[in-house]
Amino acid sequence: MIYDALQPIVVTFNDLESQSYAIVMNYYQPDHLNVPVNVTVDVNGVMYPGYFDATYCPNTAGCNR
């Protein structure tokens, strides 16, 4: 997927119980030192906006945040 800075990435979860979860973003970003990526997490219809910094990552296997 090619990131469009005008549209956030939406991650949707349905039927989650109240437990702790972690979201790991895997990305490839060889062009800039840092790119802020808008992310919205939808949990059972409740939207949680946020972002992560996609730092420089020339590794074709990707980097994790």
mmCIF file of the N, C-alpha and C atoms, coordinates in Angstrom:
data_MODEL
# 
_entry.id   MODEL 
# 
loop_
_atom_site.group_PDB 
_atom_site.id 
_atom_site.type_symbol 
_atom_site.label_atom_id 
_atom_site.label_alt_id 
_atom_site.label_comp_id 
_atom_site.label_asym_id 
_atom_site.label_entity_id 
_atom_site.label_seq_id 
_atom_site.pdbx_PDB_ins_code 
_atom_site.Cartn_x 
_atom_site.Cartn_y 
_atom_site.Cartn_z 
_atom_site.occupancy 
_atom_site.B_iso_or_equiv 
_atom_site.pdbx_formal_charge 
_atom_site.auth_seq_id 
_atom_site.auth_comp_id 
_atom_site.auth_asym_id 
_atom_site.auth_atom_id 
_atom_site.pdbx_PDB_model_num 
ATOM 1   N N  . MET A 1 1  ? 0.844   -1.160 0.000  1.00 0.00 ? 1  MET A N  1 
ATOM 2   C CA . MET A 1 1  ? 0.000   0.000  0.000  1.00 0.00 ? 1  MET A CA 1 
ATOM 3   C C  . MET A 1 1  ? 0.897   1.233  0.000  1.00 0.00 ? 1  MET A C  1 
ATOM 4   N N  . ILE A 1 2  ? 0.576   2.193  -0.805 1.00 0.00 ? 2  ILE A N  1 
ATOM 5   C CA . ILE A 1 2  ? 1.291   3.465  -0.827 1.00 0.00 ? 2  ILE A CA 1 
ATOM 6   C C  . ILE A 1 2  ? 0.548   4.429  0.078  1.00 0.00 ? 2  ILE A C  1 
ATOM 7   N N  . TYR A 1 3  ? 1.277   5.036  1.002  1.00 0.00 ? 3  TYR A N  1 
ATOM 8   C CA . TYR A 1 3  ? 0.675   5.930  1.983  1.00 0.00 ? 3  TYR A CA 1 
ATOM 9   C C  . TYR A 1 3  ? 0.302   7.260  1.347  1.00 0.00 ? 3  TYR A C  1 
ATOM 10  N N  . ASP A 1 4  ? -0.932  7.684  1.579  1.00 0.00 ? 4  ASP A N  1 
ATOM 11  C CA . ASP A 1 4  ? -1.434  8.984  1.150  1.00 0.00 ? 4  ASP A CA 1 
ATOM 12  C C  . ASP A 1 4  ? -1.561  9.842  2.410  1.00 0.00 ? 4  ASP A C  1 
ATOM 13  N N  . ALA A 1 5  ? -0.745  10.885 2.526  1.00 0.00 ? 5  ALA A N  1 
ATOM 14  C CA . ALA A 1 5  ? -0.710  11.707 3.740  1.00 0.00 ? 5  ALA A CA 1 
ATOM 15  C C  . ALA A 1 5  ? -2.047  12.370 4.055  1.00 0.00 ? 5  ALA A C  1 
ATOM 16  N N  . LEU A 1 6  ? -2.936  12.487 3.073  1.00 0.00 ? 6  LEU A N  1 
ATOM 17  C CA . LEU A 1 6  ? -4.233  13.112 3.311  1.00 0.00 ? 6  LEU A CA 1 
ATOM 18  C C  . LEU A 1 6  ? -5.250  12.147 3.908  1.00 0.00 ? 6  LEU A C  1 
ATOM 19  N N  . GLN A 1 7  ? -5.009  10.851 3.809  1.00 0.00 ? 7  GLN A N  1 
ATOM 20  C CA . GLN A 1 7  ? -5.925  9.841  4.337  1.00 0.00 ? 7  GLN A CA 1 
ATOM 21  C C  . GLN A 1 7  ? -5.212  9.007  5.398  1.00 0.00 ? 7  GLN A C  1 
ATOM 22  N N  . PRO A 1 8  ? -5.798  8.885  6.599  1.00 0.00 ? 8  PRO A N  1 
ATOM 23  C CA . PRO A 1 8  ? -5.144  8.062  7.615  1.00 0.00 ? 8  PRO A CA 1 
ATOM 24  C C  . PRO A 1 8  ? -5.279  6.583  7.278  1.00 0.00 ? 8  PRO A C  1 
ATOM 25  N N  . ILE A 1 9  ? -4.347  5.807  7.790  1.00 0.00 ? 9  ILE A N  1 
ATOM 26  C CA . ILE A 1 9  ? -4.478  4.357  7.725  1.00 0.00 ? 9  ILE A CA 1 
ATOM 27  C C  . ILE A 1 9  ? -5.488  3.971  8.794  1.00 0.00 ? 9  ILE A C  1 
ATOM 28  N N  . VAL A 1 10 ? -6.476  3.159  8.449  1.00 0.00 ? 10 VAL A N  1 
ATOM 29  C CA . VAL A 1 10 ? -7.489  2.734  9.413  1.00 0.00 ? 10 VAL A CA 1 
ATOM 30  C C  . VAL A 1 10 ? -7.294  1.255  9.701  1.00 0.00 ? 10 VAL A C  1 
ATOM 31  N N  . VAL A 1 11 ? -7.120  0.942  10.992 1.00 0.00 ? 11 VAL A N  1 
ATOM 32  C CA . VAL A 1 11 ? -6.993  -0.435 11.446 1.00 0.00 ? 11 VAL A CA 1 
ATOM 33  C C  . VAL A 1 11 ? -8.265  -0.744 12.218 1.00 0.00 ? 11 VAL A C  1 
ATOM 34  N N  . THR A 1 12 ? -9.007  -1.782 11.794 1.00 0.00 ? 12 THR A N  1 
ATOM 35  C CA . THR A 1 12 ? -10.302 -2.084 12.393 1.00 0.00 ? 12 THR A CA 1 
ATOM 36  C C  . THR A 1 12 ? -10.267 -3.405 13.144 1.00 0.00 ? 12 THR A C  1 
ATOM 37  N N  . PHE A 1 13 ? -10.790 -3.383 14.362 1.00 0.00 ? 13 PHE A N  1 
ATOM 38  C CA . PHE A 1 13 ? -10.928 -4.580 15.182 1.00 0.00 ? 13 PHE A CA 1 
ATOM 39  C C  . PHE A 1 13 ? -12.387 -4.700 15.597 1.00 0.00 ? 13 PHE A C  1 
ATOM 40  N N  . ASN A 1 14 ? -12.939 -5.883 15.489 1.00 0.00 ? 14 ASN A N  1 
ATOM 41  C CA . ASN A 1 14 ? -14.302 -6.138 15.918 1.00 0.00 ? 14 ASN A CA 1 
ATOM 42  C C  . ASN A 1 14 ? -14.299 -7.212 17.000 1.00 0.00 ? 14 ASN A C  1 
ATOM 43  N N  . ASP A 1 15 ? -15.253 -7.124 17.911 1.00 0.00 ? 15 ASP A N  1 
ATOM 44  C CA . ASP A 1 15 ? -15.459 -8.127 18.953 1.00 0.00 ? 15 ASP A CA 1 
ATOM 45  C C  . ASP A 1 15 ? -14.240 -8.344 19.831 1.00 0.00 ? 15 ASP A C  1 
ATOM 46  N N  . LEU A 1 16 ? -13.549 -7.279 20.185 1.00 0.00 ? 16 LEU A N  1 
ATOM 47  C CA . LEU A 1 16 ? -12.412 -7.393 21.102 1.00 0.00 ? 16 LEU A CA 1 
ATOM 48  C C  . LEU A 1 16 ? -12.919 -7.331 22.536 1.00 0.00 ? 16 LEU A C  1 
ATOM 49  N N  . GLU A 1 17 ? -12.348 -8.147 23.368 1.00 0.00 ? 17 GLU A N  1 
ATOM 50  C CA . GLU A 1 17 ? -12.634 -8.071 24.790 1.00 0.00 ? 17 GLU A CA 1 
ATOM 51  C C  . GLU A 1 17 ? -11.704 -7.041 25.403 1.00 0.00 ? 17 GLU A C  1 
ATOM 52  N N  . SER A 1 18 ? -12.018 -6.599 26.602 1.00 0.00 ? 18 SER A N  1 
ATOM 53  C CA . SER A 1 18 ? -11.198 -5.559 27.232 1.00 0.00 ? 18 SER A CA 1 
ATOM 54  C C  . SER A 1 18 ? -9.889  -6.163 27.752 1.00 0.00 ? 18 SER A C  1 
ATOM 55  N N  . GLN A 1 19 ? -8.922  -6.240 26.866 1.00 0.00 ? 19 GLN A N  1 
ATOM 56  C CA . GLN A 1 19 ? -7.584  -6.709 27.191 1.00 0.00 ? 19 GLN A CA 1 
ATOM 57  C C  . GLN A 1 19 ? -6.595  -5.746 26.563 1.00 0.00 ? 19 GLN A C  1 
ATOM 58  N N  . SER A 1 20 ? -5.333  -5.940 26.826 1.00 0.00 ? 20 SER A N  1 
ATOM 59  C CA . SER A 1 20 ? -4.303  -5.090 26.232 1.00 0.00 ? 20 SER A CA 1 
ATOM 60  C C  . SER A 1 20 ? -3.832  -5.679 24.911 1.00 0.00 ? 20 SER A C  1 
ATOM 61  N N  . TYR A 1 21 ? -3.692  -4.837 23.914 1.00 0.00 ? 21 TYR A N  1 
ATOM 62  C CA . TYR A 1 21 ? -3.229  -5.248 22.602 1.00 0.00 ? 21 TYR A CA 1 
ATOM 63  C C  . TYR A 1 21 ? -2.143  -4.296 22.136 1.00 0.00 ? 21 TYR A C  1 
ATOM 64  N N  . ALA A 1 22 ? -1.284  -4.776 21.286 1.00 0.00 ? 22 ALA A N  1 
ATOM 65  C CA . ALA A 1 22 ? -0.261  -3.933 20.672 1.00 0.00 ? 22 ALA A CA 1 
ATOM 66  C C  . ALA A 1 22 ? -0.396  -4.037 19.160 1.00 0.00 ? 22 ALA A C  1 
ATOM 67  N N  . ILE A 1 23 ? -0.236  -2.945 18.480 1.00 0.00 ? 23 ILE A N  1 
ATOM 68  C CA . ILE A 1 23 ? -0.272  -2.917 17.025 1.00 0.00 ? 23 ILE A CA 1 
ATOM 69  C C  . ILE A 1 23 ? 1.149   -2.653 16.551 1.00 0.00 ? 23 ILE A C  1 
ATOM 70  N N  . VAL A 1 24 ? 1.659   -3.502 15.677 1.00 0.00 ? 24 VAL A N  1 
ATOM 71  C CA . VAL A 1 24 ? 3.000   -3.345 15.136 1.00 0.00 ? 24 VAL A CA 1 
ATOM 72  C C  . VAL A 1 24 ? 2.874   -2.967 13.669 1.00 0.00 ? 24 VAL A C  1 
ATOM 73  N N  . MET A 1 25 ? 3.434   -1.829 13.313 1.00 0.00 ? 25 MET A N  1 
ATOM 74  C CA . MET A 1 25 ? 3.404   -1.376 11.926 1.00 0.00 ? 25 MET A CA 1 
ATOM 75  C C  . MET A 1 25 ? 4.725   -1.780 11.268 1.00 0.00 ? 25 MET A C  1 
ATOM 76  N N  . ASN A 1 26 ? 4.650   -2.448 10.127 1.00 0.00 ? 26 ASN A N  1 
ATOM 77  C CA . ASN A 1 26 ? 5.825   -2.838 9.355  1.00 0.00 ? 26 ASN A CA 1 
ATOM 78  C C  . ASN A 1 26 ? 5.835   -1.973 8.109  1.00 0.00 ? 26 ASN A C  1 
ATOM 79  N N  . TYR A 1 27 ? 6.948   -1.316 7.839  1.00 0.00 ? 27 TYR A N  1 
ATOM 80  C CA . TYR A 1 27 ? 6.988   -0.371 6.717  1.00 0.00 ? 27 TYR A CA 1 
ATOM 81  C C  . TYR A 1 27 ? 8.364   -0.351 6.077  1.00 0.00 ? 27 TYR A C  1 
ATOM 82  N N  . TYR A 1 28 ? 8.403   0.180  4.871  1.00 0.00 ? 28 TYR A N  1 
ATOM 83  C CA . TYR A 1 28 ? 9.626   0.401  4.088  1.00 0.00 ? 28 TYR A CA 1 
ATOM 84  C C  . TYR A 1 28 ? 9.613   1.860  3.693  1.00 0.00 ? 28 TYR A C  1 
ATOM 85  N N  . GLN A 1 29 ? 10.632  2.618  4.085  1.00 0.00 ? 29 GLN A N  1 
ATOM 86  C CA . GLN A 1 29 ? 10.622  4.058  3.851  1.00 0.00 ? 29 GLN A CA 1 
ATOM 87  C C  . GLN A 1 29 ? 12.053  4.532  3.660  1.00 0.00 ? 29 GLN A C  1 
ATOM 88  N N  . PRO A 1 30 ? 12.596  4.414  2.416  1.00 0.00 ? 30 PRO A N  1 
ATOM 89  C CA . PRO A 1 30 ? 13.992  4.747  2.172  1.00 0.00 ? 30 PRO A CA 1 
ATOM 90  C C  . PRO A 1 30 ? 14.252  6.198  1.742  1.00 0.00 ? 30 PRO A C  1 
ATOM 91  N N  . ASP A 1 31 ? 13.209  7.023  1.677  1.00 0.00 ? 31 ASP A N  1 
ATOM 92  C CA . ASP A 1 31 ? 13.370  8.333  1.044  1.00 0.00 ? 31 ASP A CA 1 
ATOM 93  C C  . ASP A 1 31 ? 13.578  9.513  1.982  1.00 0.00 ? 31 ASP A C  1 
ATOM 94  N N  . HIS A 1 32 ? 13.141  9.418  3.227  1.00 0.00 ? 32 HIS A N  1 
ATOM 95  C CA . HIS A 1 32 ? 13.185  10.564 4.136  1.00 0.00 ? 32 HIS A CA 1 
ATOM 96  C C  . HIS A 1 32 ? 13.687  10.131 5.511  1.00 0.00 ? 32 HIS A C  1 
ATOM 97  N N  . LEU A 1 33 ? 14.156  11.096 6.300  1.00 0.00 ? 33 LEU A N  1 
ATOM 98  C CA . LEU A 1 33 ? 14.587  10.778 7.665  1.00 0.00 ? 33 LEU A CA 1 
ATOM 99  C C  . LEU A 1 33 ? 13.410  10.419 8.557  1.00 0.00 ? 33 LEU A C  1 
ATOM 100 N N  . ASN A 1 34 ? 12.257  11.051 8.328  1.00 0.00 ? 34 ASN A N  1 
ATOM 101 C CA . ASN A 1 34 ? 11.094  10.824 9.174  1.00 0.00 ? 34 ASN A CA 1 
ATOM 102 C C  . ASN A 1 34 ? 9.831   11.213 8.417  1.00 0.00 ? 34 ASN A C  1 
ATOM 103 N N  . VAL A 1 35 ? 8.815   10.367 8.491  1.00 0.00 ? 35 VAL A N  1 
ATOM 104 C CA . VAL A 1 35 ? 7.516   10.678 7.901  1.00 0.00 ? 35 VAL A CA 1 
ATOM 105 C C  . VAL A 1 35 ? 6.450   10.372 8.952  1.00 0.00 ? 35 VAL A C  1 
ATOM 106 N N  . PRO A 1 36 ? 5.687   11.380 9.419  1.00 0.00 ? 36 PRO A N  1 
ATOM 107 C CA . PRO A 1 36 ? 4.604   11.097 10.354 1.00 0.00 ? 36 PRO A CA 1 
ATOM 108 C C  . PRO A 1 36 ? 3.438   10.449 9.596  1.00 0.00 ? 36 PRO A C  1 
ATOM 109 N N  . VAL A 1 37 ? 2.951   9.334  10.115 1.00 0.00 ? 37 VAL A N  1 
ATOM 110 C CA . VAL A 1 37 ? 1.877   8.583  9.464  1.00 0.00 ? 37 VAL A CA 1 
ATOM 111 C C  . VAL A 1 37 ? 0.644   8.630  10.357 1.00 0.00 ? 37 VAL A C  1 
ATOM 112 N N  . ASN A 1 38 ? -0.453  9.159  9.824  1.00 0.00 ? 38 ASN A N  1 
ATOM 113 C CA . ASN A 1 38 ? -1.710  9.210  10.568 1.00 0.00 ? 38 ASN A CA 1 
ATOM 114 C C  . ASN A 1 38 ? -2.363  7.834  10.571 1.00 0.00 ? 38 ASN A C  1 
ATOM 115 N N  . VAL A 1 39 ? -2.786  7.407  11.752 1.00 0.00 ? 39 VAL A N  1 
ATOM 116 C CA . VAL A 1 39 ? -3.418  6.100  11.917 1.00 0.00 ? 39 VAL A CA 1 
ATOM 117 C C  . VAL A 1 39 ? -4.682  6.294  12.742 1.00 0.00 ? 39 VAL A C  1 
ATOM 118 N N  . THR A 1 40 ? -5.759  5.637  12.343 1.00 0.00 ? 40 THR A N  1 
ATOM 119 C CA . THR A 1 40 ? -6.976  5.597  13.143 1.00 0.00 ? 40 THR A CA 1 
ATOM 120 C C  . THR A 1 40 ? -7.262  4.145  13.467 1.00 0.00 ? 40 THR A C  1 
ATOM 121 N N  . VAL A 1 41 ? -7.436  3.853  14.760 1.00 0.00 ? 41 VAL A N  1 
ATOM 122 C CA . VAL A 1 41 ? -7.759  2.498  15.190 1.00 0.00 ? 41 VAL A CA 1 
ATOM 123 C C  . VAL A 1 41 ? -9.241  2.477  15.541 1.00 0.00 ? 41 VAL A C  1 
ATOM 124 N N  . ASP A 1 42 ? -9.981  1.610  14.863 1.00 0.00 ? 42 ASP A N  1 
ATOM 125 C CA . ASP A 1 42 ? -11.420 1.453  15.065 1.00 0.00 ? 42 ASP A CA 1 
ATOM 126 C C  . ASP A 1 42 ? -11.634 0.179  15.876 1.00 0.00 ? 42 ASP A C  1 
ATOM 127 N N  . VAL A 1 43 ? -12.061 0.332  17.122 1.00 0.00 ? 43 VAL A N  1 
ATOM 128 C CA . VAL A 1 43 ? -12.322 -0.815 17.984 1.00 0.00 ? 43 VAL A CA 1 
ATOM 129 C C  . VAL A 1 43 ? -13.811 -0.849 18.279 1.00 0.00 ? 43 VAL A C  1 
ATOM 130 N N  . ASN A 1 44 ? -14.484 -1.805 17.689 1.00 0.00 ? 44 ASN A N  1 
ATOM 131 C CA . ASN A 1 44 ? -15.928 -1.968 17.881 1.00 0.00 ? 44 ASN A CA 1 
ATOM 132 C C  . ASN A 1 44 ? -16.691 -0.667 17.631 1.00 0.00 ? 44 ASN A C  1 
ATOM 133 N N  . GLY A 1 45 ? -16.273 0.082  16.618 1.00 0.00 ? 45 GLY A N  1 
ATOM 134 C CA . GLY A 1 45 ? -16.959 1.313  16.240 1.00 0.00 ? 45 GLY A CA 1 
ATOM 135 C C  . GLY A 1 45 ? -16.476 2.565  16.950 1.00 0.00 ? 45 GLY A C  1 
ATOM 136 N N  . VAL A 1 46 ? -15.567 2.435  17.909 1.00 0.00 ? 46 VAL A N  1 
ATOM 137 C CA . VAL A 1 46 ? -15.006 3.602  18.596 1.00 0.00 ? 46 VAL A CA 1 
ATOM 138 C C  . VAL A 1 46 ? -13.670 3.928  17.931 1.00 0.00 ? 46 VAL A C  1 
ATOM 139 N N  . MET A 1 47 ? -13.547 5.164  17.454 1.00 0.00 ? 47 MET A N  1 
ATOM 140 C CA . MET A 1 47 ? -12.358 5.577  16.715 1.00 0.00 ? 47 MET A CA 1 
ATOM 141 C C  . MET A 1 47 ? -11.334 6.234  17.640 1.00 0.00 ? 47 MET A C  1 
ATOM 142 N N  . TYR A 1 48 ? -10.073 5.767  17.506 1.00 0.00 ? 48 TYR A N  1 
ATOM 143 C CA . TYR A 1 48 ? -8.959  6.318  18.272 1.00 0.00 ? 48 TYR A CA 1 
ATOM 144 C C  . TYR A 1 48 ? -7.916  6.834  17.286 1.00 0.00 ? 48 TYR A C  1 
ATOM 145 N N  . PRO A 1 49 ? -7.821  8.160  17.113 1.00 0.00 ? 49 PRO A N  1 
ATOM 146 C CA . PRO A 1 49 ? -6.832  8.709  16.186 1.00 0.00 ? 49 PRO A CA 1 
ATOM 147 C C  . PRO A 1 49 ? -5.436  8.725  16.821 1.00 0.00 ? 49 PRO A C  1 
ATOM 148 N N  . GLY A 1 50 ? -4.431  8.625  15.975 1.00 0.00 ? 50 GLY A N  1 
ATOM 149 C CA . GLY A 1 50 ? -3.064  8.690  16.449 1.00 0.00 ? 50 GLY A CA 1 
ATOM 150 C C  . GLY A 1 50 ? -2.106  8.767  15.279 1.00 0.00 ? 50 GLY A C  1 
ATOM 151 N N  . TYR A 1 51 ? -0.840  8.568  15.551 1.00 0.00 ? 51 TYR A N  1 
ATOM 152 C CA . TYR A 1 51 ? 0.163   8.586  14.493 1.00 0.00 ? 51 TYR A CA 1 
ATOM 153 C C  . TYR A 1 51 ? 1.377   7.804  14.962 1.00 0.00 ? 51 TYR A C  1 
ATOM 154 N N  . PHE A 1 52 ? 2.226   7.448  14.017 1.00 0.00 ? 52 PHE A N  1 
ATOM 155 C CA . PHE A 1 52 ? 3.546   6.932  14.348 1.00 0.00 ? 52 PHE A CA 1 
ATOM 156 C C  . PHE A 1 52 ? 4.532   7.545  13.374 1.00 0.00 ? 52 PHE A C  1 
ATOM 157 N N  . ASP A 1 53 ? 5.785   7.610  13.781 1.00 0.00 ? 53 ASP A N  1 
ATOM 158 C CA . ASP A 1 53 ? 6.829   8.153  12.924 1.00 0.00 ? 53 ASP A CA 1 
ATOM 159 C C  . ASP A 1 53 ? 7.492   7.025  12.146 1.00 0.00 ? 53 ASP A C  1 
ATOM 160 N N  . ALA A 1 54 ? 7.343   7.069  10.838 1.00 0.00 ? 54 ALA A N  1 
ATOM 161 C CA . ALA A 1 54 ? 8.032   6.106  9.973  1.00 0.00 ? 54 ALA A CA 1 
ATOM 162 C C  . ALA A 1 54 ? 9.418   6.684  9.707  1.00 0.00 ? 54 ALA A C  1 
ATOM 163 N N  . THR A 1 55 ? 10.367  6.286  10.520 1.00 0.00 ? 55 THR A N  1 
ATOM 164 C CA . THR A 1 55 ? 11.727  6.792  10.374 1.00 0.00 ? 55 THR A CA 1 
ATOM 165 C C  . THR A 1 55 ? 12.399  6.107  9.189  1.00 0.00 ? 55 THR A C  1 
ATOM 166 N N  . TYR A 1 56 ? 13.524  6.640  8.801  1.00 0.00 ? 56 TYR A N  1 
ATOM 167 C CA . TYR A 1 56 ? 14.279  6.122  7.657  1.00 0.00 ? 56 TYR A CA 1 
ATOM 168 C C  . TYR A 1 56 ? 14.450  4.610  7.772  1.00 0.00 ? 56 TYR A C  1 
ATOM 169 N N  . CYS A 1 57 ? 14.089  3.873  6.719  1.00 0.00 ? 57 CYS A N  1 
ATOM 170 C CA . CYS A 1 57 ? 14.170  2.414  6.730  1.00 0.00 ? 57 CYS A CA 1 
ATOM 171 C C  . CYS A 1 57 ? 14.456  1.912  5.311  1.00 0.00 ? 57 CYS A C  1 
ATOM 172 N N  . PRO A 1 58 ? 15.742  1.713  4.951  1.00 0.00 ? 58 PRO A N  1 
ATOM 173 C CA . PRO A 1 58 ? 16.085  1.241  3.615  1.00 0.00 ? 58 PRO A CA 1 
ATOM 174 C C  . PRO A 1 58 ? 16.021  -0.269 3.460  1.00 0.00 ? 58 PRO A C  1 
ATOM 175 N N  . ASN A 1 59 ? 15.720  -0.986 4.541  1.00 0.00 ? 59 ASN A N  1 
ATOM 176 C CA . ASN A 1 59 ? 15.675  -2.446 4.510  1.00 0.00 ? 59 ASN A CA 1 
ATOM 177 C C  . ASN A 1 59 ? 14.432  -2.910 3.753  1.00 0.00 ? 59 ASN A C  1 
ATOM 178 N N  . THR A 1 60 ? 14.598  -3.652 2.664  1.00 0.00 ? 60 THR A N  1 
ATOM 179 C CA . THR A 1 60 ? 13.446  -4.088 1.864  1.00 0.00 ? 60 THR A CA 1 
ATOM 180 C C  . THR A 1 60 ? 12.570  -5.080 2.593  1.00 0.00 ? 60 THR A C  1 
ATOM 181 N N  . ALA A 1 61 ? 13.058  -5.675 3.679  1.00 0.00 ? 61 ALA A N  1 
ATOM 182 C CA . ALA A 1 61 ? 12.219  -6.552 4.511  1.00 0.00 ? 61 ALA A CA 1 
ATOM 183 C C  . ALA A 1 61 ? 11.333  -5.723 5.429  1.00 0.00 ? 61 ALA A C  1 
ATOM 184 N N  . GLY A 1 62 ? 11.603  -4.427 5.522  1.00 0.00 ? 62 GLY A N  1 
ATOM 185 C CA . GLY A 1 62 ? 10.795  -3.529 6.335  1.00 0.00 ? 62 GLY A CA 1 
ATOM 186 C C  . GLY A 1 62 ? 11.356  -3.326 7.720  1.00 0.00 ? 62 GLY A C  1 
ATOM 187 N N  . CYS A 1 63 ? 10.801  -2.322 8.388  1.00 0.00 ? 63 CYS A N  1 
ATOM 188 C CA . CYS A 1 63 ? 11.136  -2.006 9.765  1.00 0.00 ? 63 CYS A CA 1 
ATOM 189 C C  . CYS A 1 63 ? 9.839   -2.007 10.562 1.00 0.00 ? 63 CYS A C  1 
ATOM 190 N N  . ASN A 1 64 ? 9.928   -2.219 11.856 1.00 0.00 ? 64 ASN A N  1 
ATOM 191 C CA . ASN A 1 64 ? 8.752   -2.266 12.709 1.00 0.00 ? 64 ASN A CA 1 
ATOM 192 C C  . ASN A 1 64 ? 8.714   -1.075 13.646 1.00 0.00 ? 64 ASN A C  1 
ATOM 193 N N  . ARG A 1 65 ? 7.518   -0.608 13.901 1.00 0.00 ? 65 ARG A N  1 
ATOM 194 C CA . ARG A 1 65 ? 7.274   0.457  14.877 1.00 0.00 ? 65 ARG A CA 1 
ATOM 195 C C  . ARG A 1 65 ? 6.180   0.013  15.782 1.00 0.00 ? 65 ARG A C  1 
# 
